[in-house]
Amino acid sequence: MTAISGSTPWLWTGAAEPHVEAQPIGTVLKEYRAARRMTQANLAEVLHVDQSYVSRIERGARMIRDVGFLLRITELLDIPPEQLGLSADLIQAVGVRDAADLKRRRDGDTASDAQASAIRASQSEWRAVRQHLNRHRSELARDALRLYGEDRRLGPTPLITLPSWMPDGPVSLDNIALTWVDGAQALPVSGAEPEALRACPFRAPGQQYDRYTSAIRYVDPPALFENRPSYRLLDASWGDDTGAMSFSLATYFDKLDVSETLGHEQAAAALTRERAGRKDAPGWADLPFRALVGDPFDCRRRAVIPAVTTLTIRRDHSGSASFLLHWRDPARVATAGGMYDVIPAGEFQPSSVLAWHQSNDFDLWRNIVRELSEELLGAPEHDGSHSAQIDYASWPLFRALTQARDEGGLYVGCFGIGLDALTLAATILTVIVIDTDVFDEIFGDIVGENSEGFTVAAGADRRSAEGIPFVEDNIQRLLATEPMASPGAACLYLALKHRRCLLNAS
């Protein structure tokens, strides 16, 4: 086992509604080739991918969940989007985001040597700023906090919130109602504005990338980077031990095009000051895109697409407890790389682009269990690769956890909703308290490594499954001295605040 950082030797890691039936994409491609007598190499040329990539798709060894790529396939092959399960609402949510990328792939860009040098310099500087962003998210978030009033701060964490977004204490998921709003929703701020383009590098002479996500995809792509359908928060409210949230449909890149642009803008302004030897933090005059976004809590102005971050607490019958911690590998994730976070955490989104998955997966508990399966047990992602819905009722893990919840051996609640001050990315803050015997039976052999990073132990002689002792000193140390992701920091702060209530919950 190795320490994540030399400065933190106490934390260790071991390296259905009516629908048109969608066909598996591999079947679609094979039938398309057969009808036109094309080889895999011919099709790969049309799709601008390698022949081996087409082969993996057709064999079912590579699942495609990126909405933009699926749309490009339908456009390039001139096949109906519904044949791949793309609903009208989803297509409307994606819009023409990938049109420019498609044209560049078809036509290519040309540039003189001098122009190419300028483009490389622009992209190199962009990568330097993004690297600064990923290395200093905690400090940049605390600088961004100063731009908002003290009454917006969520304790000592880098999150901001509203009283109407935070109940007085954790609310059981049983008492939270989710409602769905049909149809396309306005998006006044999308990340395509001139103020946002200042954060994008050049891709061709005189032309910048038209979205921040396009720059990430082509200039500095992480291992996990897919534009998937996601649930867009429209409103939230809390009553006495109850909650209500309403949602519509959007995509993951709708979120990143605003949130990561805000982070990049802040990092660029901070880096400019650092290079000039200045120690003051950027102000509103340095942040035109942040100023354009305006009220960060106005869910109708931009796509507020929340993640669901869950603090998992193991509760011993003796009264002691521990919590699970995760380190996010910057080579594998698009956001919050190089930071600690609670586990599990993931976007609130359906398991597939298919419309009937969107309704079947629209549930906080189902989302949390899918993340537990992937991040703690290393199970393959429940990606909705097949046209059938996920059958939660017959899924052994879901049944076992739900039974434990019904019998009082597991409690799951929600602390409320917060926004990262740096990126204004939203998170639904949740907590699971699970009896040790139940935890050990289900998660006793949690993986040391998953697709996003590593689970963490409190020293070289402890297993990751034992967690970090849930005591004030450890939490204060994490909040004060370690690079903690803002949502994870908020979950720990709120859990400590409500520790007695949580450890007695059932």
C-alpha positions in Angstrom: 0.0 0.0 0.0 1.2 3.6 -0.6 0.4 7.0 0.7 -1.5 9.2 -1.7 0.6 12.2 -0.7 3.8 12.5 1.3 2.1 15.2 3.3 -0.7 12.9 4.4 0.8 9.6 5.6 -2.3 9.0 7.7 -4.3 8.3 4.6 -3.4 5.3 2.5 -4.6 3.6 -0.6 -4.0 0.2 -2.2 -2.6 0.9 -5.5 -41.6 0.8 -19.4 -43.6 3.2 -21.4 -44.5 2.7 -25.2 -41.5 3.2 -27.4 -39.8 2.3 -30.6 -37.5 -0.6 -29.8 -33.9 0.4 -30.0 -31.3 -1.9 -31.4 -27.9 -2.4 -29.8 -25.5 -0.1 -31.6 -23.3 -3.0 -32.7 -26.3 -4.6 -34.5 -27.1 -1.3 -36.2 -23.6 -0.9 -37.5 -23.4 -4.5 -38.7 -26.7 -4.3 -40.5 -25.7 -0.9 -42.0 -22.5 -2.4 -43.4 -24.2 -5.5 -44.7 -26.8 -3.5 -46.6 -24.1 -1.4 -48.3 -21.5 -4.2 -48.6 -19.0 -2.2 -46.5 -16.1 -3.5 -44.5 -15.4 -2.4 -41.0 -12.5 -0.3 -42.4 -14.9 1.5 -44.8 -17.3 2.3 -41.9 -14.5 3.5 -39.7 -13.5 6.0 -42.3 -17.1 7.3 -42.5 -17.3 7.6 -38.7 -13.7 9.0 -38.4 -12.6 6.3 -35.9 -10.3 3.4 -36.1 -11.4 0.0 -37.5 -10.6 -1.7 -34.2 -13.1 0.7 -32.5 -15.8 -0.3 -34.9 -14.9 -4.0 -34.3 -15.2 -3.5 -30.5 -18.6 -1.8 -30.9 -20.0 -4.6 -33.1 -18.7 -7.3 -30.7 -20.4 -5.6 -27.8 -17.0 -5.0 -26.2 -17.4 -1.2 -26.3 -20.6 0.5 -25.1 -21.4 4.0 -26.4 -23.0 6.3 -23.9 -21.8 9.6 -25.3 -24.9 11.4 -26.6 -22.9 13.6 -29.0 -21.2 10.6 -30.6 -24.5 8.8 -31.0 -26.0 11.8 -32.7 -23.0 12.1 -35.0 -23.5 8.4 -36.0 -27.1 9.1 -36.9 -26.1 12.1 -38.9 -23.2 10.5 -40.7 -25.0 7.3 -41.5 -28.4 9.0 -42.1 -30.3 6.7 -39.8 -33.3 7.7 -37.5 -32.1 8.7 -34.0 -34.8 6.6 -32.4 -33.1 3.5 -33.9 -30.4 4.1 -31.3 -32.9 5.0 -28.6 -32.4 8.8 -28.7 -35.6 10.5 -27.7 -36.9 13.8 -29.1 -36.4 15.5 -25.7 -32.8 14.3 -25.5 -32.0 15.5 -29.0 -33.6 18.9 -28.2 -31.5 19.1 -25.0 -28.3 18.4 -26.9 -29.2 20.8 -29.7 -26.5 21.7 -32.2 -23.7 21.4 -29.7 -21.7 19.0 -31.8 -22.4 20.5 -35.2 -19.1 22.4 -35.3 -17.1 19.4 -34.2 -18.8 17.3 -36.9 -17.9 19.9 -39.6 -14.3 20.0 -38.4 -14.0 16.2 -38.6 -15.5 16.2 -42.1 -13.6 19.1 -43.6 -10.4 19.4 -41.5 -8.6 22.6 -40.6 -5.7 24.1 -42.4 -3.1 26.6 -41.1 0.3 28.0 -42.0 3.3 27.2 -39.9 3.0 30.6 -38.1 -0.7 30.0 -37.5 -0.1 26.5 -36.3 2.5 27.8 -33.9 0.1 30.3 -32.5 -2.6 27.6 -32.1 -0.2 25.4 -30.2 0.8 28.2 -27.9 -2.9 29.0 -27.2 -3.6 25.4 -26.4 -0.4 25.1 -24.3 -1.5 28.1 -22.2 -5.0 26.6 -21.9 -3.5 23.4 -20.6 -1.4 25.3 -18.1 -4.4 27.1 -16.7 -6.4 23.9 -16.5 -3.6 22.2 -14.7 -3.5 25.2 -12.3 -7.2 24.8 -11.8 -7.0 21.1 -11.0 -4.1 21.5 -8.7 -5.6 24.4 -6.7 -9.3 23.9 -6.7 -9.5 24.2 -2.9 -7.7 27.5 -2.8 -9.5 28.9 -5.8 -12.9 27.8 -4.3 -12.0 29.7 -1.1 -11.2 32.8 -3.1 -14.5 32.5 -5.0 -16.3 32.3 -1.6 -15.4 36.0 -1.1 -17.5 37.0 -4.0 -20.7 35.8 -2.2 -22.1 37.0 1.1 -21.2 35.3 4.4 -24.9 34.3 4.7 -24.5 32.1 1.7 -21.6 30.0 3.1 -22.2 26.5 4.2 -20.1 26.4 7.4 -16.4 26.2 6.9 -16.7 24.5 3.5 -16.2 25.9 0.0 -20.0 25.5 -0.7 -22.7 28.2 -0.9 -26.4 27.5 -0.3 -29.7 29.1 0.5 -31.8 28.6 3.6 -34.6 27.2 1.3 -32.1 24.6 0.0 -31.1 23.3 3.4 -33.4 21.6 5.9 -32.7 21.9 9.6 -31.4 18.4 9.8 -31.1 15.3 7.6 -34.4 14.3 5.9 -35.1 10.7 5.1 -35.2 9.9 1.4 -38.6 8.4 2.1 -39.9 11.9 2.7 -38.5 13.6 -0.4 -40.7 13.9 -3.5 -39.3 14.2 -7.0 -41.4 15.6 -9.8 -40.8 15.7 -13.6 -41.3 18.7 -15.9 -41.8 17.7 -19.6 -40.6 19.6 -22.5 -37.5 21.8 -23.4 -36.5 24.3 -20.8 -34.9 27.7 -21.6 -31.1 28.0 -21.2 -30.3 31.7 -21.1 -26.6 31.0 -20.2 -25.2 28.0 -22.0 -21.4 28.5 -22.0 -21.4 29.6 -25.7 -21.4 33.3 -24.9 -18.4 35.6 -25.8 -17.6 35.9 -22.1 -17.2 32.1 -22.0 -15.2 31.8 -25.1 -12.4 33.8 -23.4 -11.7 30.5 -21.5 -11.4 28.5 -24.8 -8.1 28.1 -26.8 -7.8 28.4 -30.5 -8.5 25.4 -32.7 -7.9 27.1 -36.1 -6.6 30.5 -37.3 -8.8 33.1 -35.7 -11.3 30.5 -34.4 -11.6 29.3 -30.8 -13.3 26.1 -29.7 -16.9 26.9 -29.4 -17.5 25.2 -26.1 -15.3 24.4 -23.1 -16.2 20.7 -23.4 -14.9 20.7 -27.0 -11.6 22.0 -25.7 -11.4 19.3 -23.0 -12.3 16.6 -25.5 -9.6 17.5 -28.1 -6.9 19.3 -26.1 -6.8 17.5 -22.7 -9.2 14.6 -22.6 -9.5 12.6 -19.4 -10.1 8.8 -19.4 -13.8 9.3 -18.5 -15.5 12.0 -20.6 -19.0 11.3 -22.0 -21.9 13.6 -22.7 -24.7 11.7 -21.1 -28.3 12.7 -20.4 -28.7 14.1 -17.0 -31.5 15.4 -14.7 -31.7 19.2 -14.5 -32.8 20.7 -11.2 -35.5 23.3 -11.6 -36.6 23.9 -8.1 -36.2 22.7 -4.5 -37.9 23.3 -1.2 -38.0 21.9 2.3 -40.6 21.6 5.0 -40.8 19.9 8.4 -38.9 16.7 7.7 -40.0 16.7 4.1 -38.5 17.8 0.8 -39.5 18.4 -2.8 -37.4 18.8 -6.0 -38.5 19.2 -9.6 -36.4 18.3 -12.7 -36.3 18.2 -16.5 -33.8 16.8 -19.0 -30.4 18.2 -20.0 -27.0 16.8 -20.7 -23.8 16.5 -18.6 -21.9 18.8 -21.0 -24.6 21.5 -20.4 -23.3 21.5 -16.9 -19.5 21.5 -17.7 -19.8 24.2 -20.3 -20.7 26.6 -17.5 -19.1 25.1 -14.4 -15.7 24.3 -15.8 -15.6 27.6 -17.7 -16.2 29.4 -14.4 -13.4 27.5 -12.8 -11.0 28.1 -15.7 -11.8 31.8 -15.7 -11.0 32.0 -11.9 -7.8 30.0 -12.4 -6.6 32.1 -15.3 -7.1 35.4 -13.3 -5.3 33.9 -10.3 -2.4 32.6 -12.4 -2.0 36.0 -14.1 -1.8 37.6 -10.6 0.7 35.0 -9.4 2.9 35.6 -12.4 2.9 39.3 -11.7 3.8 38.7 -8.1 0.4 39.9 -6.8 -1.2 38.2 -3.8 -4.8 39.6 -4.1 -7.6 37.4 -5.2 -9.5 38.0 -8.5 -12.6 40.2 -8.2 -15.8 40.6 -10.2 -14.1 42.9 -12.8 -11.7 39.9 -13.6 -14.6 37.5 -14.0 -17.0 38.5 -16.8 -18.5 35.1 -17.3 -19.3 34.7 -13.6 -20.9 38.2 -13.7 -23.0 37.1 -16.7 -24.2 34.0 -14.8 -25.5 36.3 -12.1 -27.6 34.7 -9.4 -26.0 31.3 -8.8 -29.2 29.9 -7.4 -31.4 30.8 -10.4 -32.0 27.3 -11.8 -33.9 28.7 -14.8 -30.9 30.8 -16.0 -28.5 27.9 -16.6 -28.5 24.1 -16.5 -28.1 23.2 -12.8 -27.4 19.5 -13.1 -26.7 18.1 -9.6 -24.4 15.3 -8.6 -25.4 13.1 -5.7 -22.6 12.9 -3.2 -23.1 10.3 -0.4 -21.2 10.0 2.8 -21.1 6.3 3.8 -20.9 5.8 7.6 -20.3 2.4 9.2 -22.1 2.3 12.6 -20.9 -0.1 15.3 -23.3 -1.3 18.0 -20.8 -0.1 20.6 -21.4 3.5 19.5 -18.2 4.1 17.4 -18.3 4.7 13.7 -16.1 5.2 10.6 -16.6 6.7 7.2 -15.4 5.9 3.7 -13.0 8.2 1.8 -12.0 8.2 -1.9 -9.1 9.8 -3.8 -9.9 11.0 -7.3 -7.2 10.3 -9.8 -6.7 13.4 -12.0 -5.8 11.1 -15.0 -9.2 9.5 -14.9 -11.7 12.2 -14.1 -12.8 15.5 -15.7 -13.5 17.3 -12.4 -12.1 17.4 -8.9 -9.0 15.4 -9.8 -6.3 15.1 -7.2 -8.7 15.6 -4.3 -10.3 13.5 -1.6 -14.0 13.0 -1.6 -16.6 10.9 0.3 -17.9 7.8 -1.5 -20.0 7.1 -3.5 -20.4 10.2 -5.6 -21.8 10.5 -9.1 -24.0 12.6 -11.4 -27.7 12.3 -11.0 -28.5 10.8 -14.4 -30.2 7.9 -16.1 -28.2 4.8 -16.9 -28.8 5.2 -20.7 -29.9 7.6 -23.4 -33.1 5.6 -23.8 -36.3 7.4 -22.8 -37.7 4.5 -20.7 -34.4 4.4 -18.7 -34.8 8.1 -17.9 -38.1 7.4 -16.1 -37.0 4.1 -14.6 -33.9 5.6 -13.0 -35.4 8.9 -11.8 -35.0 8.1 -8.2 -32.3 9.1 -5.7 -32.0 5.8 -3.9 -31.6 3.9 -7.2 -28.9 6.3 -8.3 -27.1 5.9 -5.0 -27.2 2.1 -5.2 -25.8 2.1 -8.7 -22.9 4.2 -7.5 -22.3 1.9 -4.5 -22.2 -1.1 -6.8 -19.6 0.6 -9.1 -17.4 2.4 -6.6 -17.3 0.0 -3.7 -17.7 -3.4 -5.4 -16.0 -2.6 -8.7 -19.0 -3.9 -10.6 -19.4 -2.9 -14.3 -21.2 0.4 -14.7 -25.0 -0.1 -15.0 -24.9 1.7 -18.3 -28.3 0.7 -19.8 -26.5 -0.9 -22.7 -29.5 -3.2 -23.3 -32.9 -1.9 -24.3 -34.6 -3.4 -21.2 -34.9 -1.3 -18.1 -32.7 -2.1 -15.1 -34.8 -4.5 -13.0 -34.1 -3.1 -9.6 -36.6 -5.4 -7.8 -34.6 -8.5 -8.8 -31.1 -7.0 -8.5 -29.6 -8.8 -5.4 -27.6 -5.8 -4.2 -30.5 -3.4 -4.5 -32.8 -5.9 -2.7 -30.3 -6.5 0.1 -29.8 -2.8 0.7 -33.5 -2.0 0.5 -34.3 -4.8 2.9 -31.6 -3.5 5.4 -33.2 0.0 5.0 -36.7 -1.4 5.7 -35.5 -3.3 8.8 -33.6 -0.4 10.3 -30.0 -1.6 9.6 -29.5 1.2 7.1 -30.6 4.8 7.1 -30.3 7.1 4.0 -31.0 10.8 4.3 -30.4 14.1 2.6 -28.7 17.2 4.1 -29.8 19.5 1.3 -28.3 21.1 -1.8 -25.2 23.2 -2.2 -23.1 24.8 -4.9 -19.4 24.7 -5.2 -18.3 28.4 -4.9 -15.7 27.9 -7.6 -17.7 26.2 -10.4 -21.3 26.7 -9.1 -21.8 23.0 -9.7 -24.7 21.7 -7.6 -24.7 18.7 -5.4 -27.4 16.9 -3.6 -25.7 16.0 -0.3 -26.8 12.6 1.1 -25.7 10.2 3.8 -25.9 6.5 4.4 -25.6 5.1 8.0 -25.2 1.3 7.8 -24.7 -1.1 10.7 -21.3 -2.7 10.6 -22.6 -6.3 10.3 -24.8 -5.3 7.4 -21.9 -3.4 5.8 -19.4 -6.3 6.2 -21.8 -8.8 4.8 -22.5 -6.7 1.6 -19.3 -4.6 1.3 -16.7 -6.4 3.3 -14.4 -6.8 0.3 -14.6 -3.3 -1.2 -12.2 -2.6 -4.0 -9.0 -0.6 -3.4 -9.2 0.9 -6.9 -12.1 1.9 -9.2 -12.6 3.7 -12.5 -12.2 7.1 -10.8 -9.5 6.6 -8.2 -8.7 4.8 -5.0 -10.4 4.0 -1.7 -8.5 5.3 1.3 -7.5 3.7 4.6 -6.5 5.4 7.9 -3.0 4.0 7.8 -1.0 1.2 6.3 -2.3 -1.4 8.8 -6.0 -0.8 8.1 -8.3 -2.0 5.2 -10.2 0.5 3.1 -13.4 -1.2 4.2 -12.7 -0.2 7.8 -12.9 3.5 6.8 -11.6 6.5 8.7 -12.7 6.9 12.3 -15.7 9.2 12.5 -14.3 11.5 15.1 -14.1 15.3 15.2 -10.3 15.4 15.0 -10.2 13.5 11.7 -12.9 15.5 10.1 -11.4 18.8 11.2 -8.1 17.7 9.8 -9.6 16.8 6.5 -11.5 20.1 6.3 -8.5 22.3 7.3 -5.4 20.7 5.8 -6.4 18.2 3.0 -7.5 18.8 -0.6 -11.2 17.9 -0.1 -13.8 18.2 -2.9 -16.3 20.8 -1.8 -19.3 18.4 -1.7 -17.4 15.8 0.4 -16.3 18.5 2.8 -19.9 19.7 3.2 -21.1 16.1 3.9 -18.5 15.7 6.6 -19.2 19.0 8.2 -23.0 18.3 8.2 -22.5 14.8 9.5 -20.4 16.0 12.3 -23.0 18.6 13.1 -25.7 16.0 13.2 -23.6 13.1 14.5 -25.8 12.1 17.4 -28.9 12.2 15.2 -27.3 10.1 12.5 -25.9 7.4 14.7 -29.3 6.9 16.3 -31.2 7.0 13.0 -33.0 3.9 11.7 
